[in-house]
């Protein structure tokens, strides 16, 4: 076995096991067009950057954050 490949493979395996595909503090679009954020503050900042205000749709599944949409009222 090529020993130089072992460290990169170990790092790749650790990344896959910890679920680092999406940072936990990122706003994530859902299939139905809604957005999910970890906190209300984060959702508010996301919409304000887009000159909009958040419309709260409730808690995300499994209490994993909040669901919202940005509206330009």
mmJSON file of the N, C-alpha and C atoms, coordinates in Angstrom:
{"data_MODEL":{"atom_site":{
"group_PDB":["ATOM","ATOM","ATOM","ATOM","ATOM","ATOM","ATOM","ATOM","ATOM","ATOM","ATOM","ATOM","ATOM","ATOM","ATOM","ATOM","ATOM","ATOM","ATOM","ATOM","ATOM","ATOM","ATOM","ATOM","ATOM","ATOM","ATOM","ATOM","ATOM","ATOM","ATOM","ATOM","ATOM","ATOM","ATOM","ATOM","ATOM","ATOM","ATOM","ATOM","ATOM","ATOM","ATOM","ATOM","ATOM","ATOM","ATOM","ATOM","ATOM","ATOM","ATOM","ATOM","ATOM","ATOM","ATOM","ATOM","ATOM","ATOM","ATOM","ATOM","ATOM","ATOM","ATOM","ATOM","ATOM","ATOM","ATOM","ATOM","ATOM","ATOM","ATOM","ATOM","ATOM","ATOM","ATOM","ATOM","ATOM","ATOM","ATOM","ATOM","ATOM","ATOM","ATOM","ATOM","ATOM","ATOM","ATOM","ATOM","ATOM","ATOM","ATOM","ATOM","ATOM","ATOM","ATOM","ATOM","ATOM","ATOM","ATOM","ATOM","ATOM","ATOM","ATOM","ATOM","ATOM","ATOM","ATOM","ATOM","ATOM","ATOM","ATOM","ATOM","ATOM","ATOM","ATOM","ATOM","ATOM","ATOM","ATOM","ATOM","ATOM","ATOM","ATOM","ATOM","ATOM","ATOM","ATOM","ATOM","ATOM","ATOM","ATOM","ATOM","ATOM","ATOM","ATOM","ATOM","ATOM","ATOM","ATOM","ATOM","ATOM","ATOM","ATOM","ATOM","ATOM","ATOM","ATOM","ATOM","ATOM","ATOM","ATOM","ATOM","ATOM","ATOM","ATOM","ATOM","ATOM","ATOM","ATOM","ATOM","ATOM","ATOM","ATOM","ATOM","ATOM","ATOM","ATOM","ATOM","ATOM","ATOM","ATOM","ATOM","ATOM","ATOM","ATOM","ATOM","ATOM","ATOM","ATOM","ATOM","ATOM","ATOM","ATOM","ATOM","ATOM","ATOM","ATOM","ATOM","ATOM","ATOM","ATOM","ATOM","ATOM","ATOM","ATOM","ATOM","ATOM","ATOM","ATOM","ATOM","ATOM","ATOM","ATOM","ATOM","ATOM","ATOM","ATOM","ATOM","ATOM","ATOM","ATOM","ATOM","ATOM","ATOM","ATOM","ATOM","ATOM","ATOM","ATOM"],
"id":[1,2,3,4,5,6,7,8,9,10,11,12,13,14,15,16,17,18,19,20,21,22,23,24,25,26,27,28,29,30,31,32,33,34,35,36,37,38,39,40,41,42,43,44,45,46,47,48,49,50,51,52,53,54,55,56,57,58,59,60,61,62,63,64,65,66,67,68,69,70,71,72,73,74,75,76,77,78,79,80,81,82,83,84,85,86,87,88,89,90,91,92,93,94,95,96,97,98,99,100,101,102,103,104,105,106,107,108,109,110,111,112,113,114,115,116,117,118,119,120,121,122,123,124,125,126,127,128,129,130,131,132,133,134,135,136,137,138,139,140,141,142,143,144,145,146,147,148,149,150,151,152,153,154,155,156,157,158,159,160,161,162,163,164,165,166,167,168,169,170,171,172,173,174,175,176,177,178,179,180,181,182,183,184,185,186,187,188,189,190,191,192,193,194,195,196,197,198,199,200,201,202,203,204,205,206,207,208,209,210,211,212,213,214,215,216,217,218,219],
"type_symbol":["N","C","C","N","C","C","N","C","C","N","C","C","N","C","C","N","C","C","N","C","C","N","C","C","N","C","C","N","C","C","N","C","C","N","C","C","N","C","C","N","C","C","N","C","C","N","C","C","N","C","C","N","C","C","N","C","C","N","C","C","N","C","C","N","C","C","N","C","C","N","C","C","N","C","C","N","C","C","N","C","C","N","C","C","N","C","C","N","C","C","N","C","C","N","C","C","N","C","C","N","C","C","N","C","C","N","C","C","N","C","C","N","C","C","N","C","C","N","C","C","N","C","C","N","C","C","N","C","C","N","C","C","N","C","C","N","C","C","N","C","C","N","C","C","N","C","C","N","C","C","N","C","C","N","C","C","N","C","C","N","C","C","N","C","C","N","C","C","N","C","C","N","C","C","N","C","C","N","C","C","N","C","C","N","C","C","N","C","C","N","C","C","N","C","C","N","C","C","N","C","C","N","C","C","N","C","C","N","C","C","N","C","C","N","C","C","N","C","C"],
"label_atom_id":["N","CA","C","N","CA","C","N","CA","C","N","CA","C","N","CA","C","N","CA","C","N","CA","C","N","CA","C","N","CA","C","N","CA","C","N","CA","C","N","CA","C","N","CA","C","N","CA","C","N","CA","C","N","CA","C","N","CA","C","N","CA","C","N","CA","C","N","CA","C","N","CA","C","N","CA","C","N","CA","C","N","CA","C","N","CA","C","N","CA","C","N","CA","C","N","CA","C","N","CA","C","N","CA","C","N","CA","C","N","CA","C","N","CA","C","N","CA","C","N","CA","C","N","CA","C","N","CA","C","N","CA","C","N","CA","C","N","CA","C","N","CA","C","N","CA","C","N","CA","C","N","CA","C","N","CA","C","N","CA","C","N","CA","C","N","CA","C","N","CA","C","N","CA","C","N","CA","C","N","CA","C","N","CA","C","N","CA","C","N","CA","C","N","CA","C","N","CA","C","N","CA","C","N","CA","C","N","CA","C","N","CA","C","N","CA","C","N","CA","C","N","CA","C","N","CA","C","N","CA","C","N","CA","C","N","CA","C","N","CA","C","N","CA","C","N","CA","C","N","CA","C","N","CA","C"],
"label_alt_id":[null,null,null,null,null,null,null,null,null,null,null,null,null,null,null,null,null,null,null,null,null,null,null,null,null,null,null,null,null,null,null,null,null,null,null,null,null,null,null,null,null,null,null,null,null,null,null,null,null,null,null,null,null,null,null,null,null,null,null,null,null,null,null,null,null,null,null,null,null,null,null,null,null,null,null,null,null,null,null,null,null,null,null,null,null,null,null,null,null,null,null,null,null,null,null,null,null,null,null,null,null,null,null,null,null,null,null,null,null,null,null,null,null,null,null,null,null,null,null,null,null,null,null,null,null,null,null,null,null,null,null,null,null,null,null,null,null,null,null,null,null,null,null,null,null,null,null,null,null,null,null,null,null,null,null,null,null,null,null,null,null,null,null,null,null,null,null,null,null,null,null,null,null,null,null,null,null,null,null,null,null,null,null,null,null,null,null,null,null,null,null,null,null,null,null,null,null,null,null,null,null,null,null,null,null,null,null,null,null,null,null,null,null,null,null,null,null,null,null],
"label_comp_id":["UNK","UNK","UNK","UNK","UNK","UNK","UNK","UNK","UNK","UNK","UNK","UNK","UNK","UNK","UNK","UNK","UNK","UNK","UNK","UNK","UNK","UNK","UNK","UNK","UNK","UNK","UNK","UNK","UNK","UNK","UNK","UNK","UNK","UNK","UNK","UNK","UNK","UNK","UNK","UNK","UNK","UNK","UNK","UNK","UNK","UNK","UNK","UNK","UNK","UNK","UNK","UNK","UNK","UNK","UNK","UNK","UNK","UNK","UNK","UNK","UNK","UNK","UNK","UNK","UNK","UNK","UNK","UNK","UNK","UNK","UNK","UNK","UNK","UNK","UNK","UNK","UNK","UNK","UNK","UNK","UNK","UNK","UNK","UNK","UNK","UNK","UNK","UNK","UNK","UNK","UNK","UNK","UNK","UNK","UNK","UNK","UNK","UNK","UNK","UNK","UNK","UNK","UNK","UNK","UNK","UNK","UNK","UNK","UNK","UNK","UNK","UNK","UNK","UNK","UNK","UNK","UNK","UNK","UNK","UNK","UNK","UNK","UNK","UNK","UNK","UNK","UNK","UNK","UNK","UNK","UNK","UNK","UNK","UNK","UNK","UNK","UNK","UNK","UNK","UNK","UNK","UNK","UNK","UNK","UNK","UNK","UNK","UNK","UNK","UNK","UNK","UNK","UNK","UNK","UNK","UNK","UNK","UNK","UNK","UNK","UNK","UNK","UNK","UNK","UNK","UNK","UNK","UNK","UNK","UNK","UNK","UNK","UNK","UNK","UNK","UNK","UNK","UNK","UNK","UNK","UNK","UNK","UNK","UNK","UNK","UNK","UNK","UNK","UNK","UNK","UNK","UNK","UNK","UNK","UNK","UNK","UNK","UNK","UNK","UNK","UNK","UNK","UNK","UNK","UNK","UNK","UNK","UNK","UNK","UNK","UNK","UNK","UNK","UNK","UNK","UNK","UNK","UNK","UNK"],
"label_asym_id":["A","A","A","A","A","A","A","A","A","A","A","A","A","A","A","A","A","A","A","A","A","A","A","A","A","A","A","A","A","A","A","A","A","A","A","A","A","A","A","A","A","A","A","A","A","A","A","A","A","A","A","A","A","A","A","A","A","A","A","A","A","A","A","A","A","A","A","A","A","A","A","A","A","A","A","A","A","A","A","A","A","A","A","A","A","A","A","A","A","A","A","A","A","A","A","A","A","A","A","A","A","A","A","A","A","A","A","A","A","A","A","A","A","A","A","A","A","A","A","A","A","A","A","A","A","A","A","A","A","A","A","A","A","A","A","A","A","A","A","A","A","A","A","A","A","A","A","A","A","A","A","A","A","A","A","A","A","A","A","A","A","A","A","A","A","A","A","A","A","A","A","A","A","A","A","A","A","A","A","A","A","A","A","A","A","A","A","A","A","A","A","A","A","A","A","A","A","A","A","A","A","A","A","A","A","A","A","A","A","A","A","A","A","A","A","A","A","A","A"],
"label_entity_id":["1","1","1","1","1","1","1","1","1","1","1","1","1","1","1","1","1","1","1","1","1","1","1","1","1","1","1","1","1","1","1","1","1","1","1","1","1","1","1","1","1","1","1","1","1","1","1","1","1","1","1","1","1","1","1","1","1","1","1","1","1","1","1","1","1","1","1","1","1","1","1","1","1","1","1","1","1","1","1","1","1","1","1","1","1","1","1","1","1","1","1","1","1","1","1","1","1","1","1","1","1","1","1","1","1","1","1","1","1","1","1","1","1","1","1","1","1","1","1","1","1","1","1","1","1","1","1","1","1","1","1","1","1","1","1","1","1","1","1","1","1","1","1","1","1","1","1","1","1","1","1","1","1","1","1","1","1","1","1","1","1","1","1","1","1","1","1","1","1","1","1","1","1","1","1","1","1","1","1","1","1","1","1","1","1","1","1","1","1","1","1","1","1","1","1","1","1","1","1","1","1","1","1","1","1","1","1","1","1","1","1","1","1","1","1","1","1","1","1"],
"label_seq_id":[1,1,1,2,2,2,3,3,3,4,4,4,5,5,5,6,6,6,7,7,7,8,8,8,9,9,9,10,10,10,11,11,11,12,12,12,13,13,13,14,14,14,15,15,15,16,16,16,17,17,17,18,18,18,19,19,19,20,20,20,21,21,21,22,22,22,23,23,23,24,24,24,25,25,25,26,26,26,27,27,27,28,28,28,29,29,29,30,30,30,31,31,31,32,32,32,33,33,33,34,34,34,35,35,35,36,36,36,37,37,37,38,38,38,39,39,39,40,40,40,41,41,41,42,42,42,43,43,43,44,44,44,45,45,45,46,46,46,47,47,47,48,48,48,49,49,49,50,50,50,51,51,51,52,52,52,53,53,53,54,54,54,55,55,55,56,56,56,57,57,57,58,58,58,59,59,59,60,60,60,61,61,61,62,62,62,63,63,63,64,64,64,65,65,65,66,66,66,67,67,67,68,68,68,69,69,69,70,70,70,71,71,71,72,72,72,73,73,73],
"pdbx_PDB_ins_code":[null,null,null,null,null,null,null,null,null,null,null,null,null,null,null,null,null,null,null,null,null,null,null,null,null,null,null,null,null,null,null,null,null,null,null,null,null,null,null,null,null,null,null,null,null,null,null,null,null,null,null,null,null,null,null,null,null,null,null,null,null,null,null,null,null,null,null,null,null,null,null,null,null,null,null,null,null,null,null,null,null,null,null,null,null,null,null,null,null,null,null,null,null,null,null,null,null,null,null,null,null,null,null,null,null,null,null,null,null,null,null,null,null,null,null,null,null,null,null,null,null,null,null,null,null,null,null,null,null,null,null,null,null,null,null,null,null,null,null,null,null,null,null,null,null,null,null,null,null,null,null,null,null,null,null,null,null,null,null,null,null,null,null,null,null,null,null,null,null,null,null,null,null,null,null,null,null,null,null,null,null,null,null,null,null,null,null,null,null,null,null,null,null,null,null,null,null,null,null,null,null,null,null,null,null,null,null,null,null,null,null,null,null,null,null,null,null,null,null],
"Cartn_x":[0.837,0.0,0.881,0.455,1.195,0.899,1.854,1.664,1.38,1.699,1.406,-0.086,-0.83,-2.274,-3.055,-2.461,-3.177,-3.688,-2.88,-3.415,-4.573,-4.49,-5.651,-6.906,-6.736,-7.896,-8.499,-7.679,-8.182,-8.952,-8.434,-9.114,-10.452,-10.483,-11.72,-12.754,-12.336,-13.25,-13.786,-12.948,-13.387,-14.388,-14.18,-15.108,-16.457,-16.447,-17.702,-18.458,-17.761,-18.415,-19.009,-18.405,-18.903,-19.983,-20.243,-21.308,-20.992,-19.83,-19.403,-19.816,-20.828,-21.233,-21.813,-22.571,-23.178,-22.86,-22.243,-21.982,-23.285,-23.285,-24.526,-25.084,-24.294,-24.769,-25.129,-25.422,-25.742,-27.251,-27.773,-29.183,-29.285,-30.213,-30.328,-31.692,-31.731,-33.024,-33.628,-34.945,-35.665,-36.313,-36.814,-37.415,-38.649,-39.439,-40.687,-40.518,-39.283,-39.029,-38.828,-39.027,-38.772,-37.279,-36.879,-35.487,-35.428,-34.293,-34.092,-32.821,-32.925,-31.769,-31.717,-30.557,-30.39,-31.122,-31.091,-31.722,-32.556,-33.44,-34.229,-33.327,-32.306,-31.383,-30.693,-30.245,-29.572,-30.517,-31.756,-32.742,-33.022,-33.123,-33.371,-32.219,-30.987,-29.819,-29.782,-30.126,-30.132,-31.102,-32.299,-33.294,-32.911,-32.385,-31.99,-30.901,-30.0,-28.966,-29.585,-30.795,-31.499,-32.618,-32.562,-33.559,-34.976,-35.144,-36.45,-36.638,-37.814,-38.066,-38.499,-38.173,-38.524,-39.997,-40.58,-41.928,-41.742,-42.055,-41.807,-42.841,-42.371,-43.25,-43.254,-42.457,-42.447,-41.102,-41.118,-39.902,-39.602,-38.315,-37.893,-38.097,-38.19,-38.347,-37.236,-37.589,-36.66,-36.032,-36.759,-36.263,-34.869,-34.592,-33.255,-33.091,-34.003,-33.91,-35.281,-35.328,-36.583,-36.781,-38.037,-38.387,-38.912,-38.526,-38.945,-38.854,-39.426,-39.283,-38.973,-38.238,-37.955,-39.014,-39.656,-40.688,-40.298,-40.752,-40.462,-41.733,-42.295,-43.535,-43.264],
"Cartn_y":[-1.186,0.0,1.248,2.231,3.486,4.299,4.486,5.147,6.638,7.219,8.646,8.905,7.9,8.056,7.937,7.379,7.125,8.404,9.454,10.667,11.326,11.502,12.102,11.228,9.92,9.033,9.107,9.209,9.323,10.634,11.715,13.002,12.955,12.336,12.205,11.391,10.306,9.478,10.239,11.006,11.776,12.843,13.476,14.492,13.871,12.706,12.04,11.602,11.164,10.695,11.821,13.003,14.106,14.912,14.648,15.341,16.799,17.082,18.459,18.969,18.41,18.84,20.24,20.593,21.918,22.476,23.634,24.228,24.455,24.273,24.393,25.809,26.811,28.184,28.763,27.929,28.384,28.319,29.25,29.203,28.214,27.266,26.182,26.233,26.277,26.237,24.833,24.775,23.509,23.239,22.051,21.679,22.492,22.871,23.583,25.097,25.569,26.989,27.761,27.118,27.783,27.719,28.46,28.476,27.991,27.372,26.929,27.554,28.144,28.718,28.139,28.205,27.67,28.513,29.849,30.747,31.804,32.454,33.569,34.739,34.979,36.094,35.88,34.676,34.365,34.528,34.106,34.265,35.744,36.536,37.968,38.646,38.309,38.889,38.496,37.244,36.75,37.568,37.797,38.566,40.038,40.617,42.028,42.278,41.317,41.451,41.533,41.026,41.026,42.068,43.042,44.107,43.559,42.572,41.952,41.705,41.244,40.89,39.423,38.73,37.312,37.095,36.104,35.652,34.285,34.201,32.986,31.928,30.714,29.605,28.527,28.682,27.725,27.073,26.04,25.298,24.314,24.08,23.098,21.695,20.696,19.326,18.935,18.174,17.681,18.82,19.958,21.103,21.533,21.453,21.759,23.208,24.072,25.467,26.054,27.091,27.754,27.764,27.711,27.817,29.22,29.804,31.165,31.404,32.527,33.038,34.517,35.039,36.47,37.135,38.18,38.908,40.369,41.027,42.453,43.252,43.224,43.962,45.442],
"Cartn_z":[0.0,0.0,0.0,-0.704,-0.776,0.484,1.35,2.643,2.52,1.378,1.2,1.001,0.635,0.445,1.744,2.772,4.016,4.702,4.905,5.564,4.814,3.483,2.809,2.901,2.835,2.953,4.354,5.369,6.744,6.914,6.344,6.428,5.698,4.55,3.789,4.559,5.177,5.958,7.165,7.839,9.004,8.599,7.47,6.987,6.649,6.032,5.677,6.925,7.945,9.161,9.994,9.968,10.778,10.072,8.812,8.1,7.827,7.32,7.082,5.709,5.119,3.784,3.804,4.83,4.943,6.322,6.382,7.695,8.459,9.771,10.536,10.607,10.289,10.383,9.018,8.078,6.733,6.509,5.726,5.321,4.173,4.312,3.343,2.666,1.325,0.628,0.714,0.873,0.934,-0.423,-0.628,-1.918,-2.27,-1.267,-1.538,-1.666,-1.707,-1.886,-0.597,0.549,1.821,2.131,3.137,3.576,5.016,5.403,6.781,7.308,8.492,9.177,10.581,11.203,12.541,13.571,13.415,14.386,13.665,14.445,13.92,13.527,14.3,14.015,12.68,12.445,11.193,10.003,10.151,9.086,8.818,9.879,9.739,8.999,9.352,8.684,7.213,6.927,5.541,4.685,5.204,4.445,4.344,5.413,5.371,4.34,4.136,3.104,1.716,1.578,0.306,0.261,1.167,1.265,1.364,2.221,2.431,3.92,4.272,5.662,5.721,6.81,6.892,7.214,6.598,6.933,7.588,8.869,9.644,9.316,9.048,8.711,9.788,10.813,11.922,12.127,12.969,13.268,12.14,11.896,10.903,11.469,10.618,11.104,12.071,13.065,14.092,14.896,14.983,15.76,15.318,14.008,13.498,13.06,13.422,13.052,12.788,11.977,11.65,10.135,9.727,8.318,8.052,6.916,6.602,5.104,4.687,3.327,3.43,2.483,2.448,1.575,2.131,1.396,1.297,0.254,0.057,0.238,1.423,1.731,1.842],
"occupancy":[1.0,1.0,1.0,1.0,1.0,1.0,1.0,1.0,1.0,1.0,1.0,1.0,1.0,1.0,1.0,1.0,1.0,1.0,1.0,1.0,1.0,1.0,1.0,1.0,1.0,1.0,1.0,1.0,1.0,1.0,1.0,1.0,1.0,1.0,1.0,1.0,1.0,1.0,1.0,1.0,1.0,1.0,1.0,1.0,1.0,1.0,1.0,1.0,1.0,1.0,1.0,1.0,1.0,1.0,1.0,1.0,1.0,1.0,1.0,1.0,1.0,1.0,1.0,1.0,1.0,1.0,1.0,1.0,1.0,1.0,1.0,1.0,1.0,1.0,1.0,1.0,1.0,1.0,1.0,1.0,1.0,1.0,1.0,1.0,1.0,1.0,1.0,1.0,1.0,1.0,1.0,1.0,1.0,1.0,1.0,1.0,1.0,1.0,1.0,1.0,1.0,1.0,1.0,1.0,1.0,1.0,1.0,1.0,1.0,1.0,1.0,1.0,1.0,1.0,1.0,1.0,1.0,1.0,1.0,1.0,1.0,1.0,1.0,1.0,1.0,1.0,1.0,1.0,1.0,1.0,1.0,1.0,1.0,1.0,1.0,1.0,1.0,1.0,1.0,1.0,1.0,1.0,1.0,1.0,1.0,1.0,1.0,1.0,1.0,1.0,1.0,1.0,1.0,1.0,1.0,1.0,1.0,1.0,1.0,1.0,1.0,1.0,1.0,1.0,1.0,1.0,1.0,1.0,1.0,1.0,1.0,1.0,1.0,1.0,1.0,1.0,1.0,1.0,1.0,1.0,1.0,1.0,1.0,1.0,1.0,1.0,1.0,1.0,1.0,1.0,1.0,1.0,1.0,1.0,1.0,1.0,1.0,1.0,1.0,1.0,1.0,1.0,1.0,1.0,1.0,1.0,1.0,1.0,1.0,1.0,1.0,1.0,1.0,1.0,1.0,1.0,1.0,1.0,1.0],
"B_iso_or_equiv":[0.0,0.0,0.0,0.0,0.0,0.0,0.0,0.0,0.0,0.0,0.0,0.0,0.0,0.0,0.0,0.0,0.0,0.0,0.0,0.0,0.0,0.0,0.0,0.0,0.0,0.0,0.0,0.0,0.0,0.0,0.0,0.0,0.0,0.0,0.0,0.0,0.0,0.0,0.0,0.0,0.0,0.0,0.0,0.0,0.0,0.0,0.0,0.0,0.0,0.0,0.0,0.0,0.0,0.0,0.0,0.0,0.0,0.0,0.0,0.0,0.0,0.0,0.0,0.0,0.0,0.0,0.0,0.0,0.0,0.0,0.0,0.0,0.0,0.0,0.0,0.0,0.0,0.0,0.0,0.0,0.0,0.0,0.0,0.0,0.0,0.0,0.0,0.0,0.0,0.0,0.0,0.0,0.0,0.0,0.0,0.0,0.0,0.0,0.0,0.0,0.0,0.0,0.0,0.0,0.0,0.0,0.0,0.0,0.0,0.0,0.0,0.0,0.0,0.0,0.0,0.0,0.0,0.0,0.0,0.0,0.0,0.0,0.0,0.0,0.0,0.0,0.0,0.0,0.0,0.0,0.0,0.0,0.0,0.0,0.0,0.0,0.0,0.0,0.0,0.0,0.0,0.0,0.0,0.0,0.0,0.0,0.0,0.0,0.0,0.0,0.0,0.0,0.0,0.0,0.0,0.0,0.0,0.0,0.0,0.0,0.0,0.0,0.0,0.0,0.0,0.0,0.0,0.0,0.0,0.0,0.0,0.0,0.0,0.0,0.0,0.0,0.0,0.0,0.0,0.0,0.0,0.0,0.0,0.0,0.0,0.0,0.0,0.0,0.0,0.0,0.0,0.0,0.0,0.0,0.0,0.0,0.0,0.0,0.0,0.0,0.0,0.0,0.0,0.0,0.0,0.0,0.0,0.0,0.0,0.0,0.0,0.0,0.0,0.0,0.0,0.0,0.0,0.0,0.0],
"pdbx_formal_charge":[null,null,null,null,null,null,null,null,null,null,null,null,null,null,null,null,null,null,null,null,null,null,null,null,null,null,null,null,null,null,null,null,null,null,null,null,null,null,null,null,null,null,null,null,null,null,null,null,null,null,null,null,null,null,null,null,null,null,null,null,null,null,null,null,null,null,null,null,null,null,null,null,null,null,null,null,null,null,null,null,null,null,null,null,null,null,null,null,null,null,null,null,null,null,null,null,null,null,null,null,null,null,null,null,null,null,null,null,null,null,null,null,null,null,null,null,null,null,null,null,null,null,null,null,null,null,null,null,null,null,null,null,null,null,null,null,null,null,null,null,null,null,null,null,null,null,null,null,null,null,null,null,null,null,null,null,null,null,null,null,null,null,null,null,null,null,null,null,null,null,null,null,null,null,null,null,null,null,null,null,null,null,null,null,null,null,null,null,null,null,null,null,null,null,null,null,null,null,null,null,null,null,null,null,null,null,null,null,null,null,null,null,null,null,null,null,null,null,null],
"auth_seq_id":[1,1,1,2,2,2,3,3,3,4,4,4,5,5,5,6,6,6,7,7,7,8,8,8,9,9,9,10,10,10,11,11,11,12,12,12,13,13,13,14,14,14,15,15,15,16,16,16,17,17,17,18,18,18,19,19,19,20,20,20,21,21,21,22,22,22,23,23,23,24,24,24,25,25,25,26,26,26,27,27,27,28,28,28,29,29,29,30,30,30,31,31,31,32,32,32,33,33,33,34,34,34,35,35,35,36,36,36,37,37,37,38,38,38,39,39,39,40,40,40,41,41,41,42,42,42,43,43,43,44,44,44,45,45,45,46,46,46,47,47,47,48,48,48,49,49,49,50,50,50,51,51,51,52,52,52,53,53,53,54,54,54,55,55,55,56,56,56,57,57,57,58,58,58,59,59,59,60,60,60,61,61,61,62,62,62,63,63,63,64,64,64,65,65,65,66,66,66,67,67,67,68,68,68,69,69,69,70,70,70,71,71,71,72,72,72,73,73,73],
"auth_comp_id":["UNK","UNK","UNK","UNK","UNK","UNK","UNK","UNK","UNK","UNK","UNK","UNK","UNK","UNK","UNK","UNK","UNK","UNK","UNK","UNK","UNK","UNK","UNK","UNK","UNK","UNK","UNK","UNK","UNK","UNK","UNK","UNK","UNK","UNK","UNK","UNK","UNK","UNK","UNK","UNK","UNK","UNK","UNK","UNK","UNK","UNK","UNK","UNK","UNK","UNK","UNK","UNK","UNK","UNK","UNK","UNK","UNK","UNK","UNK","UNK","UNK","UNK","UNK","UNK","UNK","UNK","UNK","UNK","UNK","UNK","UNK","UNK","UNK","UNK","UNK","UNK","UNK","UNK","UNK","UNK","UNK","UNK","UNK","UNK","UNK","UNK","UNK","UNK","UNK","UNK","UNK","UNK","UNK","UNK","UNK","UNK","UNK","UNK","UNK","UNK","UNK","UNK","UNK","UNK","UNK","UNK","UNK","UNK","UNK","UNK","UNK","UNK","UNK","UNK","UNK","UNK","UNK","UNK","UNK","UNK","UNK","UNK","UNK","UNK","UNK","UNK","UNK","UNK","UNK","UNK","UNK","UNK","UNK","UNK","UNK","UNK","UNK","UNK","UNK","UNK","UNK","UNK","UNK","UNK","UNK","UNK","UNK","UNK","UNK","UNK","UNK","UNK","UNK","UNK","UNK","UNK","UNK","UNK","UNK","UNK","UNK","UNK","UNK","UNK","UNK","UNK","UNK","UNK","UNK","UNK","UNK","UNK","UNK","UNK","UNK","UNK","UNK","UNK","UNK","UNK","UNK","UNK","UNK","UNK","UNK","UNK","UNK","UNK","UNK","UNK","UNK","UNK","UNK","UNK","UNK","UNK","UNK","UNK","UNK","UNK","UNK","UNK","UNK","UNK","UNK","UNK","UNK","UNK","UNK","UNK","UNK","UNK","UNK","UNK","UNK","UNK","UNK","UNK","UNK"],
"auth_asym_id":["A","A","A","A","A","A","A","A","A","A","A","A","A","A","A","A","A","A","A","A","A","A","A","A","A","A","A","A","A","A","A","A","A","A","A","A","A","A","A","A","A","A","A","A","A","A","A","A","A","A","A","A","A","A","A","A","A","A","A","A","A","A","A","A","A","A","A","A","A","A","A","A","A","A","A","A","A","A","A","A","A","A","A","A","A","A","A","A","A","A","A","A","A","A","A","A","A","A","A","A","A","A","A","A","A","A","A","A","A","A","A","A","A","A","A","A","A","A","A","A","A","A","A","A","A","A","A","A","A","A","A","A","A","A","A","A","A","A","A","A","A","A","A","A","A","A","A","A","A","A","A","A","A","A","A","A","A","A","A","A","A","A","A","A","A","A","A","A","A","A","A","A","A","A","A","A","A","A","A","A","A","A","A","A","A","A","A","A","A","A","A","A","A","A","A","A","A","A","A","A","A","A","A","A","A","A","A","A","A","A","A","A","A","A","A","A","A","A","A"],
"auth_atom_id":["N","CA","C","N","CA","C","N","CA","C","N","CA","C","N","CA","C","N","CA","C","N","CA","C","N","CA","C","N","CA","C","N","CA","C","N","CA","C","N","CA","C","N","CA","C","N","CA","C","N","CA","C","N","CA","C","N","CA","C","N","CA","C","N","CA","C","N","CA","C","N","CA","C","N","CA","C","N","CA","C","N","CA","C","N","CA","C","N","CA","C","N","CA","C","N","CA","C","N","CA","C","N","CA","C","N","CA","C","N","CA","C","N","CA","C","N","CA","C","N","CA","C","N","CA","C","N","CA","C","N","CA","C","N","CA","C","N","CA","C","N","CA","C","N","CA","C","N","CA","C","N","CA","C","N","CA","C","N","CA","C","N","CA","C","N","CA","C","N","CA","C","N","CA","C","N","CA","C","N","CA","C","N","CA","C","N","CA","C","N","CA","C","N","CA","C","N","CA","C","N","CA","C","N","CA","C","N","CA","C","N","CA","C","N","CA","C","N","CA","C","N","CA","C","N","CA","C","N","CA","C","N","CA","C","N","CA","C","N","CA","C","N","CA","C","N","CA","C","N","CA","C","N","CA","C"],
"pdbx_PDB_model_num":[1,1,1,1,1,1,1,1,1,1,1,1,1,1,1,1,1,1,1,1,1,1,1,1,1,1,1,1,1,1,1,1,1,1,1,1,1,1,1,1,1,1,1,1,1,1,1,1,1,1,1,1,1,1,1,1,1,1,1,1,1,1,1,1,1,1,1,1,1,1,1,1,1,1,1,1,1,1,1,1,1,1,1,1,1,1,1,1,1,1,1,1,1,1,1,1,1,1,1,1,1,1,1,1,1,1,1,1,1,1,1,1,1,1,1,1,1,1,1,1,1,1,1,1,1,1,1,1,1,1,1,1,1,1,1,1,1,1,1,1,1,1,1,1,1,1,1,1,1,1,1,1,1,1,1,1,1,1,1,1,1,1,1,1,1,1,1,1,1,1,1,1,1,1,1,1,1,1,1,1,1,1,1,1,1,1,1,1,1,1,1,1,1,1,1,1,1,1,1,1,1,1,1,1,1,1,1,1,1,1,1,1,1,1,1,1,1,1,1]
}}}
